[in-house]
Amino acid sequence: MARYMELIKILPPLVSAVVWDVVNGRITQSTVDLAQATSREEFDRYDIIRCVAAANPKYPPLELAMGLVNEMIETTAVAS
């Protein structure tokens, strides 16, 4: 869990909130709304935001979203 917390600390606020929900295994309408409220730059930069912004909360893509978060950890300078 420490790696996820380190990632969340370095992300923009709305992106952090979306990642937090994904890490906790939930993608609700509020999570989708947050993803949709990110800036154009954040939308373009983060795959997780595009994934969640397009999600249907009734059938959330939790596996895909978690995979994207794990990929972010691998490609970001996050201390283990």
Sequence and secondary structure as in RCSB ss.txt:
>XXXX:A:sequence
MARYMELIKILPPLVSAVVWDVVNGRITQSTVDLAQATSREEFDRYDIIRCVAAANPKYPPLELAMGLVNEMIET
TAVAS
>XXXX:A:secstr
 HHHHHHHHHS HHHHHHHHHHHTT   HHHHHHHHTS HHHHHH HHHHHHHT  TTS  HHHHHHHHHHHHHH
S    
